[in-house]
């Protein structure tokens, strides 16, 4: 006899406590959480499982591994696979796709470094302003411009 509020699945799988909403949000909201199996991703992106394994071995995508050494893909991995599929449909080879992704990753790194450098330079600019100077101007107050 079933307990009130349980389903047949609950009885077969064993009842599991409901996750805390904050824990669930943390996992589902994390773009890098390894949630999807090869079979699920294969259906989502329209690629054969063997080809997904090949893309992994060639470094195009690097899914996490489960305790049983099964590939587990995140939403970020799926986006990357969709981008790869679009590039390959445009005639780019798998090696070319990997190179494109390496360059895109490097651009992201450089943009972050630039953002941090600008953030650090912002503090120096404000100290120059407090000394009575404008950014980009080396003239002191009262100097003549010729």
C-alpha positions as CSV (number, residue, x, y, z in Angstrom):
1,X,0.0,0.0,0.0
2,X,1.3,3.4,-0.9
3,X,1.8,6.2,1.6
4,X,-0.2,9.3,1.0
5,X,1.6,11.7,-1.4
6,X,4.0,9.1,-2.8
7,X,4.2,7.8,-6.3
8,X,5.2,4.4,-7.6
9,X,8.5,6.0,-8.7
10,X,9.1,7.1,-5.1
11,X,8.6,3.5,-3.9
12,X,10.9,2.0,-6.5
13,X,13.7,4.6,-6.2
14,X,13.4,5.1,-2.5
15,X,12.0,8.4,-1.1
16,X,14.5,11.2,-1.2
17,X,14.2,14.3,0.9
18,X,13.2,17.4,-1.0
19,X,16.2,19.6,-1.7
20,X,16.4,23.0,-0.1
21,X,15.3,25.7,-2.6
22,X,18.6,27.5,-2.2
23,X,20.6,24.3,-3.0
24,X,18.4,23.6,-6.0
25,X,18.8,27.2,-7.3
26,X,22.6,27.0,-6.8
27,X,22.8,23.8,-8.9
28,X,20.2,24.7,-11.6
29,X,21.4,28.3,-11.8
30,X,25.1,27.3,-12.2
31,X,25.9,27.3,-15.9
32,X,28.8,25.0,-15.2
33,X,27.0,22.3,-13.2
34,X,27.5,18.9,-14.9
35,X,23.9,17.8,-15.2
36,X,23.5,16.1,-18.6
37,X,24.5,12.7,-19.9
38,X,25.9,12.0,-23.3
39,X,22.6,10.6,-24.4
40,X,20.7,13.7,-23.3
41,X,23.1,16.0,-24.9
42,X,23.1,14.0,-28.1
43,X,19.4,14.5,-28.4
44,X,19.6,18.2,-27.5
45,X,22.2,19.2,-30.0
46,X,21.6,16.6,-32.7
47,X,25.0,15.0,-32.6
48,X,25.8,11.3,-32.3
49,X,27.3,10.2,-29.0
50,X,30.4,8.9,-30.8
51,X,30.9,12.3,-32.3
52,X,30.5,14.0,-28.9
53,X,33.2,11.7,-27.6
54,X,35.4,12.7,-30.5
55,X,34.9,16.4,-29.8
56,X,35.9,15.7,-26.2
57,X,39.0,13.8,-27.3
58,X,40.0,16.7,-29.6
59,X,39.6,19.3,-27.0
60,X,36.6,21.1,-28.5
61,X,34.6,20.6,-25.3
62,X,35.6,19.2,-22.0
63,X,32.7,17.7,-20.0
64,X,33.1,16.8,-16.4
65,X,33.3,13.1,-15.4
66,X,31.0,11.4,-12.9
67,X,32.3,9.0,-10.3
68,X,31.8,6.2,-12.8
69,X,33.9,8.1,-15.4
70,X,30.8,9.0,-17.5
71,X,30.8,12.3,-19.3
72,X,28.5,14.9,-17.7
73,X,27.8,18.1,-19.7
74,X,26.9,21.5,-18.3
75,X,24.7,24.1,-20.0
76,X,27.9,26.0,-20.9
77,X,29.2,22.8,-22.6
78,X,25.9,22.5,-24.6
79,X,26.2,26.1,-25.8
80,X,29.8,25.4,-26.9
81,X,28.6,22.3,-28.8
82,X,25.9,24.3,-30.5
83,X,28.5,26.9,-31.5
84,X,30.7,24.1,-32.8
85,X,27.9,22.7,-34.8
86,X,27.1,26.0,-36.4
87,X,30.8,26.5,-37.4
88,X,31.0,23.0,-38.8
89,X,27.9,23.6,-40.9
90,X,29.7,26.6,-42.3
91,X,32.6,24.3,-43.4
92,X,35.0,24.7,-40.5
93,X,36.9,21.6,-39.6
94,X,36.9,20.2,-36.0
95,X,40.5,21.4,-35.6
96,X,39.4,24.8,-36.9
97,X,36.6,24.9,-34.4
98,X,39.0,24.1,-31.6
99,X,41.2,26.9,-32.7
100,X,38.3,29.4,-32.9
101,X,37.3,28.4,-29.3
102,X,40.9,28.8,-28.1
103,X,41.0,32.3,-29.6
104,X,37.6,33.2,-28.1
105,X,38.7,32.0,-24.7
106,X,41.9,34.1,-25.0
107,X,39.8,37.2,-25.9
108,X,37.7,36.7,-22.8
109,X,40.9,36.5,-20.7
110,X,42.3,39.6,-22.2
111,X,39.0,41.5,-21.8
112,X,39.0,40.6,-18.1
113,X,42.6,41.7,-17.7
114,X,41.8,45.0,-19.4
115,X,38.7,45.5,-17.2
116,X,40.9,44.9,-14.1
117,X,43.6,47.3,-15.4
118,X,41.0,49.9,-16.1
119,X,39.6,49.4,-12.6
120,X,43.0,49.9,-11.1
121,X,43.7,52.9,-13.3
122,X,40.4,54.5,-12.1
123,X,41.9,54.8,-8.6
124,X,45.0,56.5,-10.0
125,X,42.8,58.9,-12.0
126,X,40.8,60.0,-9.0
127,X,44.0,60.7,-7.1
128,X,45.2,62.9,-10.0
129,X,42.0,64.8,-10.0
130,X,42.2,65.4,-6.3
131,X,45.6,67.0,-6.9
132,X,44.0,69.6,-9.2
133,X,44.8,68.0,-12.5
134,X,42.5,66.7,-15.3
135,X,43.2,63.3,-16.9
136,X,45.3,63.7,-20.0
137,X,46.4,67.2,-19.0
138,X,49.9,67.8,-17.7
139,X,49.4,71.6,-17.1
140,X,49.2,72.9,-13.6
141,X,46.7,75.5,-12.7
142,X,47.7,78.9,-14.1
143,X,50.0,77.6,-16.9
144,X,49.5,79.2,-20.3
145,X,48.6,77.2,-23.4
146,X,50.6,78.2,-26.4
